[in-house]
Amino acid sequence: MTRKEITGERDLRFSGWVREKLPDSSTGFRVTDIDFVLANVQTKRFMILEIKTRNSEIRPWQKSLLSVVNRSIRAGIGSIQQGPFNKWTYLGMHLIVFENTYFDDGKVYLNDILITEDELCLFLSMRGPLSI
């Protein structure tokens, strides 16, 4: 069974520390988090998700940085020939945008395509068509 959320709250102290202590973006320094890494250890498939709410758009610098991560993983995954990471399949980085905050208060888009909750569940479970 999937582990339950413990507090329902996110501690933002480290985020504040990063903003206060590390170089300012004016220096070229950029920071972004990766919202989710989904994996199935039996099928050796995984994907990365970026989530936006309230119809937020991914900022150009974030899109560029996540693209570097995505291309690097794609390029490197095929070069792993042995060990525990051999034969894993990377299913890409995907953007989910909620029109508001959740399925019950607006539309949901996967990679700019309108999608239902059931379709998204199937896609993210890595059981259904991955061409969405």
Biotite code that builds the C-alpha atoms (Angstrom):
import biotite.structure as struc

atoms = struc.array([
    struc.Atom([0.000, 0.000, 0.000], chain_id="A", res_id=1, res_name="MET", atom_name="CA", element="C"),
    struc.Atom([1.185, 3.523, -0.770], chain_id="A", res_id=2, res_name="THR", atom_name="CA", element="C"),
    struc.Atom([2.422, 5.380, 2.287], chain_id="A", res_id=3, res_name="ARG", atom_name="CA", element="C"),
    struc.Atom([-0.055, 8.009, 3.502], chain_id="A", res_id=4, res_name="LYS", atom_name="CA", element="C"),
    struc.Atom([0.728, 11.704, 3.782], chain_id="A", res_id=5, res_name="GLU", atom_name="CA", element="C"),
    struc.Atom([1.737, 12.344, 7.398], chain_id="A", res_id=6, res_name="ILE", atom_name="CA", element="C"),
    struc.Atom([1.000, 16.003, 8.084], chain_id="A", res_id=7, res_name="THR", atom_name="CA", element="C"),
    struc.Atom([-0.798, 17.309, 5.013], chain_id="A", res_id=8, res_name="GLY", atom_name="CA", element="C"),
    struc.Atom([1.521, 20.315, 5.234], chain_id="A", res_id=9, res_name="GLU", atom_name="CA", element="C"),
    struc.Atom([4.756, 21.061, 3.482], chain_id="A", res_id=10, res_name="ARG", atom_name="CA", element="C"),
    struc.Atom([7.653, 22.486, 5.463], chain_id="A", res_id=11, res_name="ASP", atom_name="CA", element="C"),
    struc.Atom([9.115, 25.340, 3.415], chain_id="A", res_id=12, res_name="LEU", atom_name="CA", element="C"),
    struc.Atom([12.122, 26.118, 5.628], chain_id="A", res_id=13, res_name="ARG", atom_name="CA", element="C"),
    struc.Atom([14.643, 24.567, 3.252], chain_id="A", res_id=14, res_name="PHE", atom_name="CA", element="C"),
    struc.Atom([13.048, 26.397, 0.322], chain_id="A", res_id=15, res_name="SER", atom_name="CA", element="C"),
    struc.Atom([13.475, 29.643, 2.234], chain_id="A", res_id=16, res_name="GLY", atom_name="CA", element="C"),
    struc.Atom([17.068, 28.752, 3.054], chain_id="A", res_id=17, res_name="TRP", atom_name="CA", element="C"),
    struc.Atom([17.822, 28.119, -0.632], chain_id="A", res_id=18, res_name="VAL", atom_name="CA", element="C"),
    struc.Atom([16.315, 31.491, -1.569], chain_id="A", res_id=19, res_name="ARG", atom_name="CA", element="C"),
    struc.Atom([18.239, 33.309, 1.166], chain_id="A", res_id=20, res_name="GLU", atom_name="CA", element="C"),
    struc.Atom([21.639, 31.597, 1.066], chain_id="A", res_id=21, res_name="LYS", atom_name="CA", element="C"),
    struc.Atom([22.295, 30.580, -2.534], chain_id="A", res_id=22, res_name="LEU", atom_name="CA", element="C"),
    struc.Atom([23.166, 32.913, -5.416], chain_id="A", res_id=23, res_name="PRO", atom_name="CA", element="C"),
    struc.Atom([20.508, 35.253, -6.800], chain_id="A", res_id=24, res_name="ASP", atom_name="CA", element="C"),
    struc.Atom([18.949, 34.499, -10.185], chain_id="A", res_id=25, res_name="SER", atom_name="CA", element="C"),
    struc.Atom([20.560, 37.693, -11.509], chain_id="A", res_id=26, res_name="SER", atom_name="CA", element="C"),
    struc.Atom([23.855, 35.744, -11.417], chain_id="A", res_id=27, res_name="THR", atom_name="CA", element="C"),
    struc.Atom([22.454, 33.086, -13.755], chain_id="A", res_id=28, res_name="GLY", atom_name="CA", element="C"),
    struc.Atom([21.799, 30.668, -10.896], chain_id="A", res_id=29, res_name="PHE", atom_name="CA", element="C"),
    struc.Atom([18.486, 28.820, -11.218], chain_id="A", res_id=30, res_name="ARG", atom_name="CA", element="C"),
    struc.Atom([16.613, 26.533, -8.842], chain_id="A", res_id=31, res_name="VAL", atom_name="CA", element="C"),
    struc.Atom([13.602, 24.367, -9.560], chain_id="A", res_id=32, res_name="THR", atom_name="CA", element="C"),
    struc.Atom([12.143, 21.341, -7.907], chain_id="A", res_id=33, res_name="ASP", atom_name="CA", element="C"),
    struc.Atom([10.924, 18.196, -9.606], chain_id="A", res_id=34, res_name="ILE", atom_name="CA", element="C"),
    struc.Atom([7.394, 17.600, -8.439], chain_id="A", res_id=35, res_name="ASP", atom_name="CA", element="C"),
    struc.Atom([7.193, 13.833, -8.921], chain_id="A", res_id=36, res_name="PHE", atom_name="CA", element="C"),
    struc.Atom([9.233, 10.896, -10.156], chain_id="A", res_id=37, res_name="VAL", atom_name="CA", element="C"),
    struc.Atom([6.920, 7.953, -10.837], chain_id="A", res_id=38, res_name="LEU", atom_name="CA", element="C"),
    struc.Atom([8.427, 4.497, -11.222], chain_id="A", res_id=39, res_name="ALA", atom_name="CA", element="C"),
    struc.Atom([7.389, 0.884, -11.524], chain_id="A", res_id=40, res_name="ASN", atom_name="CA", element="C"),
    struc.Atom([10.274, -1.232, -10.266], chain_id="A", res_id=41, res_name="VAL", atom_name="CA", element="C"),
    struc.Atom([8.769, -4.420, -11.712], chain_id="A", res_id=42, res_name="GLN", atom_name="CA", element="C"),
    struc.Atom([8.504, -3.114, -15.271], chain_id="A", res_id=43, res_name="THR", atom_name="CA", element="C"),
    struc.Atom([11.534, -0.808, -14.881], chain_id="A", res_id=44, res_name="LYS", atom_name="CA", element="C"),
    struc.Atom([9.681, 2.194, -16.281], chain_id="A", res_id=45, res_name="ARG", atom_name="CA", element="C"),
    struc.Atom([9.755, 5.729, -14.915], chain_id="A", res_id=46, res_name="PHE", atom_name="CA", element="C"),
    struc.Atom([8.729, 9.291, -15.713], chain_id="A", res_id=47, res_name="MET", atom_name="CA", element="C"),
    struc.Atom([9.098, 12.782, -14.262], chain_id="A", res_id=48, res_name="ILE", atom_name="CA", element="C"),
    struc.Atom([6.219, 15.200, -13.654], chain_id="A", res_id=49, res_name="LEU", atom_name="CA", element="C"),
    struc.Atom([6.005, 18.949, -13.323], chain_id="A", res_id=50, res_name="GLU", atom_name="CA", element="C"),
    struc.Atom([2.667, 20.149, -11.900], chain_id="A", res_id=51, res_name="ILE", atom_name="CA", element="C"),
    struc.Atom([1.176, 23.606, -12.317], chain_id="A", res_id=52, res_name="LYS", atom_name="CA", element="C"),
    struc.Atom([-2.062, 24.851, -10.750], chain_id="A", res_id=53, res_name="THR", atom_name="CA", element="C"),
    struc.Atom([-4.327, 27.802, -11.516], chain_id="A", res_id=54, res_name="ARG", atom_name="CA", element="C"),
    struc.Atom([-3.410, 27.602, -15.210], chain_id="A", res_id=55, res_name="ASN", atom_name="CA", element="C"),
    struc.Atom([0.148, 28.645, -14.387], chain_id="A", res_id=56, res_name="SER", atom_name="CA", element="C"),
    struc.Atom([2.562, 28.476, -17.262], chain_id="A", res_id=57, res_name="GLU", atom_name="CA", element="C"),
    struc.Atom([5.971, 26.947, -16.973], chain_id="A", res_id=58, res_name="ILE", atom_name="CA", element="C"),
    struc.Atom([8.515, 29.770, -17.045], chain_id="A", res_id=59, res_name="ARG", atom_name="CA", element="C"),
    struc.Atom([10.888, 29.760, -20.027], chain_id="A", res_id=60, res_name="PRO", atom_name="CA", element="C"),
    struc.Atom([13.995, 29.279, -17.872], chain_id="A", res_id=61, res_name="TRP", atom_name="CA", element="C"),
    struc.Atom([12.336, 26.368, -16.028], chain_id="A", res_id=62, res_name="GLN", atom_name="CA", element="C"),
    struc.Atom([11.220, 24.770, -19.289], chain_id="A", res_id=63, res_name="LYS", atom_name="CA", element="C"),
    struc.Atom([14.757, 25.091, -20.635], chain_id="A", res_id=64, res_name="SER", atom_name="CA", element="C"),
    struc.Atom([16.340, 23.651, -17.497], chain_id="A", res_id=65, res_name="LEU", atom_name="CA", element="C"),
    struc.Atom([13.899, 20.725, -17.310], chain_id="A", res_id=66, res_name="LEU", atom_name="CA", element="C"),
    struc.Atom([14.541, 20.092, -20.999], chain_id="A", res_id=67, res_name="SER", atom_name="CA", element="C"),
    struc.Atom([18.253, 19.717, -20.226], chain_id="A", res_id=68, res_name="VAL", atom_name="CA", element="C"),
    struc.Atom([17.399, 17.199, -17.488], chain_id="A", res_id=69, res_name="VAL", atom_name="CA", element="C"),
    struc.Atom([15.021, 15.338, -19.829], chain_id="A", res_id=70, res_name="ASN", atom_name="CA", element="C"),
    struc.Atom([17.517, 15.162, -22.714], chain_id="A", res_id=71, res_name="ARG", atom_name="CA", element="C"),
    struc.Atom([20.326, 14.113, -20.375], chain_id="A", res_id=72, res_name="SER", atom_name="CA", element="C"),
    struc.Atom([18.325, 11.230, -18.962], chain_id="A", res_id=73, res_name="ILE", atom_name="CA", element="C"),
    struc.Atom([17.232, 10.138, -22.457], chain_id="A", res_id=74, res_name="ARG", atom_name="CA", element="C"),
    struc.Atom([20.827, 10.220, -23.691], chain_id="A", res_id=75, res_name="ALA", atom_name="CA", element="C"),
    struc.Atom([22.246, 8.454, -20.652], chain_id="A", res_id=76, res_name="GLY", atom_name="CA", element="C"),
    struc.Atom([19.635, 5.760, -20.026], chain_id="A", res_id=77, res_name="ILE", atom_name="CA", element="C"),
    struc.Atom([20.664, 3.755, -23.087], chain_id="A", res_id=78, res_name="GLY", atom_name="CA", element="C"),
    struc.Atom([24.301, 3.769, -22.071], chain_id="A", res_id=79, res_name="SER", atom_name="CA", element="C"),
    struc.Atom([23.711, 1.816, -18.860], chain_id="A", res_id=80, res_name="ILE", atom_name="CA", element="C"),
    struc.Atom([24.692, -1.729, -19.738], chain_id="A", res_id=81, res_name="GLN", atom_name="CA", element="C"),
    struc.Atom([24.942, -3.436, -16.359], chain_id="A", res_id=82, res_name="GLN", atom_name="CA", element="C"),
    struc.Atom([24.007, -3.156, -12.731], chain_id="A", res_id=83, res_name="GLY", atom_name="CA", element="C"),
    struc.Atom([20.644, -2.400, -11.101], chain_id="A", res_id=84, res_name="PRO", atom_name="CA", element="C"),
    struc.Atom([19.750, 0.349, -13.610], chain_id="A", res_id=85, res_name="PHE", atom_name="CA", element="C"),
    struc.Atom([20.201, -1.827, -16.683], chain_id="A", res_id=86, res_name="ASN", atom_name="CA", element="C"),
    struc.Atom([17.182, -2.012, -18.969], chain_id="A", res_id=87, res_name="LYS", atom_name="CA", element="C"),
    struc.Atom([15.149, 0.758, -17.379], chain_id="A", res_id=88, res_name="TRP", atom_name="CA", element="C"),
    struc.Atom([12.843, 2.678, -19.724], chain_id="A", res_id=89, res_name="THR", atom_name="CA", element="C"),
    struc.Atom([12.487, 6.416, -19.294], chain_id="A", res_id=90, res_name="TYR", atom_name="CA", element="C"),
    struc.Atom([9.030, 7.601, -20.348], chain_id="A", res_id=91, res_name="LEU", atom_name="CA", element="C"),
    struc.Atom([9.889, 11.274, -20.356], chain_id="A", res_id=92, res_name="GLY", atom_name="CA", element="C"),
    struc.Atom([9.113, 14.454, -18.506], chain_id="A", res_id=93, res_name="MET", atom_name="CA", element="C"),
    struc.Atom([5.481, 15.529, -18.543], chain_id="A", res_id=94, res_name="HIS", atom_name="CA", element="C"),
    struc.Atom([3.635, 18.708, -17.629], chain_id="A", res_id=95, res_name="LEU", atom_name="CA", element="C"),
    struc.Atom([0.265, 18.551, -15.863], chain_id="A", res_id=96, res_name="ILE", atom_name="CA", element="C"),
    struc.Atom([-1.667, 21.820, -15.627], chain_id="A", res_id=97, res_name="VAL", atom_name="CA", element="C"),
    struc.Atom([-4.774, 22.170, -13.496], chain_id="A", res_id=98, res_name="PHE", atom_name="CA", element="C"),
    struc.Atom([-7.087, 24.988, -14.578], chain_id="A", res_id=99, res_name="GLU", atom_name="CA", element="C"),
    struc.Atom([-7.604, 25.645, -10.875], chain_id="A", res_id=100, res_name="ASN", atom_name="CA", element="C"),
    struc.Atom([-6.258, 23.299, -8.215], chain_id="A", res_id=101, res_name="THR", atom_name="CA", element="C"),
    struc.Atom([-7.681, 19.811, -8.780], chain_id="A", res_id=102, res_name="TYR", atom_name="CA", element="C"),
    struc.Atom([-9.909, 17.599, -10.926], chain_id="A", res_id=103, res_name="PHE", atom_name="CA", element="C"),
    struc.Atom([-13.109, 18.806, -9.237], chain_id="A", res_id=104, res_name="ASP", atom_name="CA", element="C"),
    struc.Atom([-12.681, 22.529, -9.935], chain_id="A", res_id=105, res_name="ASP", atom_name="CA", element="C"),
    struc.Atom([-11.617, 22.779, -13.547], chain_id="A", res_id=106, res_name="GLY", atom_name="CA", element="C"),
    struc.Atom([-10.005, 21.224, -16.576], chain_id="A", res_id=107, res_name="LYS", atom_name="CA", element="C"),
    struc.Atom([-6.749, 19.282, -16.535], chain_id="A", res_id=108, res_name="VAL", atom_name="CA", element="C"),
    struc.Atom([-4.123, 19.202, -19.272], chain_id="A", res_id=109, res_name="TYR", atom_name="CA", element="C"),
    struc.Atom([-1.312, 16.726, -19.857], chain_id="A", res_id=110, res_name="LEU", atom_name="CA", element="C"),
    struc.Atom([1.376, 18.176, -22.122], chain_id="A", res_id=111, res_name="ASN", atom_name="CA", element="C"),
    struc.Atom([-1.137, 20.797, -23.358], chain_id="A", res_id=112, res_name="ASP", atom_name="CA", element="C"),
    struc.Atom([-3.793, 18.172, -24.168], chain_id="A", res_id=113, res_name="ILE", atom_name="CA", element="C"),
    struc.Atom([-7.116, 18.174, -22.302], chain_id="A", res_id=114, res_name="LEU", atom_name="CA", element="C"),
    struc.Atom([-7.386, 14.928, -20.336], chain_id="A", res_id=115, res_name="ILE", atom_name="CA", element="C"),
    struc.Atom([-9.850, 13.315, -17.933], chain_id="A", res_id=116, res_name="THR", atom_name="CA", element="C"),
    struc.Atom([-8.935, 12.106, -14.475], chain_id="A", res_id=117, res_name="GLU", atom_name="CA", element="C"),
    struc.Atom([-9.373, 8.472, -15.580], chain_id="A", res_id=118, res_name="ASP", atom_name="CA", element="C"),
    struc.Atom([-7.162, 8.969, -18.644], chain_id="A", res_id=119, res_name="GLU", atom_name="CA", element="C"),
    struc.Atom([-4.498, 10.656, -16.533], chain_id="A", res_id=120, res_name="LEU", atom_name="CA", element="C"),
    struc.Atom([-4.642, 7.846, -13.978], chain_id="A", res_id=121, res_name="CYS", atom_name="CA", element="C"),
    struc.Atom([-4.136, 5.268, -16.725], chain_id="A", res_id=122, res_name="LEU", atom_name="CA", element="C"),
    struc.Atom([-1.273, 7.253, -18.265], chain_id="A", res_id=123, res_name="PHE", atom_name="CA", element="C"),
    struc.Atom([0.538, 7.871, -14.970], chain_id="A", res_id=124, res_name="LEU", atom_name="CA", element="C"),
    struc.Atom([0.080, 4.237, -13.922], chain_id="A", res_id=125, res_name="SER", atom_name="CA", element="C"),
    struc.Atom([2.122, 3.383, -17.034], chain_id="A", res_id=126, res_name="MET", atom_name="CA", element="C"),
    struc.Atom([-0.448, 0.732, -17.933], chain_id="A", res_id=127, res_name="ARG", atom_name="CA", element="C"),
    struc.Atom([-2.198, 2.393, -20.830], chain_id="A", res_id=128, res_name="GLY", atom_name="CA", element="C"),
    struc.Atom([-1.255, 4.167, -24.031], chain_id="A", res_id=129, res_name="PRO", atom_name="CA", element="C"),
    struc.Atom([1.722, 6.413, -23.577], chain_id="A", res_id=130, res_name="LEU", atom_name="CA", element="C"),
    struc.Atom([1.065, 8.428, -26.719], chain_id="A", res_id=131, res_name="SER", atom_name="CA", element="C"),
    struc.Atom([-1.085, 11.061, -25.026], chain_id="A", res_id=132, res_name="ILE", atom_name="CA", element="C"),
])
